[in-house]
């Protein structure tokens, strides 16, 4: 069945399931899929003691990975295979051990093979922890099979 004829929500769910099946990093970090929708994704992660840095707060790389993962899911909900062309993050407040972080990614703009996506990371109190912006590039109109090659 062509992707153009599938229900957009069903296509988003199919893409998320395929990505979850291949993801090796997210499960190691305890990243959980909360919600998937066309052009959008919500992930969560609890900050563990081994995610701390030398300042006693959450390592920025952990927050970046959570935000980047939500971005990856959001930009792949259309049925094709998209990768990051760029990504940047602004850290707004520290996260601490025990915090439950939620990353909400949404597609801001898409044209042709390119897209711009924003992710807001908040803690369990709803406080903004980071803002992430990523640019995606569609590399294939179809999702690669397991193993990553077409």
TORROMAR-930349 format. One record per residue (C-alpha): residue number from 1; chain; x, y, z. Coordinates in steps of 0.05 Angstrom, whole numbers. Example, Ala and Ser with C-alpha at 12.3 -4.5 7.8 and 13.67 -1.06 7.14 Angstrom:
<nodes>
num, cadena, c1, c2, c3
1, A, 246, -90, 156
2, A, 273, -21, 143
</nodes>
This chain:
<nodes>
num, cadena, c1, c2, c3
1, A, 0, 0, 0
2, A, 27, 69, -18
3, A, 42, 117, 39
4, A, 0, 170, 6
5, A, -62, 129, 17
6, A, -51, 111, 90
7, A, -84, 147, 148
8, A, -32, 197, 174
9, A, -38, 173, 246
10, A, -30, 100, 225
11, A, 31, 120, 184
12, A, 61, 157, 244
13, A, 49, 97, 289
14, A, 80, 50, 238
15, A, 142, 94, 233
16, A, 149, 98, 309
17, A, 144, 23, 315
18, A, 197, 13, 262
19, A, 243, 63, 296
20, A, 232, 33, 365
21, A, 250, -36, 338
22, A, 317, -10, 314
23, A, 334, 39, 371
24, A, 391, 16, 415
25, A, 406, 80, 453
26, A, 337, 101, 477
27, A, 324, 37, 516
28, A, 392, 42, 550
29, A, 374, 112, 575
30, A, 303, 93, 594
31, A, 272, 137, 540
32, A, 198, 121, 533
33, A, 150, 138, 476
34, A, 90, 174, 505
35, A, 54, 199, 443
36, A, 64, 198, 368
37, A, 24, 238, 316
38, A, 37, 264, 247
39, A, 95, 312, 253
40, A, 98, 307, 329
41, A, 126, 263, 384
42, A, 128, 263, 460
43, A, 182, 223, 496
44, A, 200, 219, 570
45, A, 261, 199, 611
46, A, 276, 196, 685
47, A, 345, 225, 704
48, A, 386, 170, 738
49, A, 447, 180, 782
50, A, 492, 155, 725
51, A, 468, 212, 681
52, A, 500, 265, 725
53, A, 560, 308, 707
54, A, 617, 338, 748
55, A, 571, 394, 773
56, A, 521, 345, 804
57, A, 467, 360, 752
58, A, 443, 322, 691
59, A, 495, 318, 636
60, A, 474, 362, 578
61, A, 486, 305, 530
62, A, 430, 266, 562
63, A, 381, 323, 552
64, A, 406, 333, 481
65, A, 396, 259, 467
66, A, 324, 260, 493
67, A, 308, 322, 452
68, A, 343, 295, 390
69, A, 306, 230, 396
70, A, 238, 265, 399
71, A, 259, 305, 338
72, A, 278, 241, 301
73, A, 210, 209, 314
74, A, 173, 273, 294
75, A, 209, 282, 228
76, A, 199, 209, 209
77, A, 124, 205, 218
78, A, 109, 215, 144
79, A, 131, 147, 121
80, A, 198, 165, 91
81, A, 267, 161, 122
82, A, 293, 228, 148
83, A, 358, 243, 184
84, A, 385, 303, 221
85, A, 421, 354, 179
86, A, 433, 398, 240
87, A, 412, 406, 312
88, A, 423, 458, 366
89, A, 400, 465, 438
90, A, 393, 520, 489
91, A, 397, 496, 561
92, A, 350, 539, 603
93, A, 353, 507, 671
94, A, 389, 447, 703
95, A, 356, 379, 709
96, A, 371, 338, 771
97, A, 374, 265, 790
98, A, 302, 239, 798
99, A, 272, 291, 750
100, A, 223, 265, 698
101, A, 238, 301, 633
102, A, 188, 305, 577
103, A, 208, 324, 506
104, A, 153, 349, 460
105, A, 175, 355, 387
106, A, 135, 385, 331
107, A, 146, 400, 258
108, A, 148, 474, 246
109, A, 161, 474, 171
110, A, 169, 423, 116
111, A, 181, 433, 42
112, A, 207, 382, -7
113, A, 260, 340, 28
114, A, 275, 390, 84
115, A, 241, 404, 151
116, A, 250, 447, 213
117, A, 228, 417, 280
118, A, 227, 444, 350
119, A, 230, 406, 415
120, A, 214, 434, 484
121, A, 241, 395, 544
122, A, 207, 405, 611
123, A, 212, 374, 679
124, A, 157, 344, 722
125, A, 138, 413, 747
126, A, 128, 438, 676
127, A, 190, 482, 679
128, A, 227, 491, 613
129, A, 295, 456, 616
130, A, 317, 463, 543
131, A, 296, 485, 474
132, A, 321, 444, 414
133, A, 316, 460, 340
134, A, 333, 409, 287
135, A, 335, 410, 211
136, A, 317, 344, 177
137, A, 332, 318, 108
138, A, 290, 264, 75
139, A, 339, 212, 48
140, A, 288, 162, 23
141, A, 214, 164, 7
142, A, 207, 95, 40
143, A, 227, 68, 107
144, A, 288, 22, 104
145, A, 278, -50, 125
146, A, 308, -77, 190
147, A, 383, -73, 184
148, A, 381, -2, 158
149, A, 395, -13, 84
150, A, 347, -8, 26
</nodes>
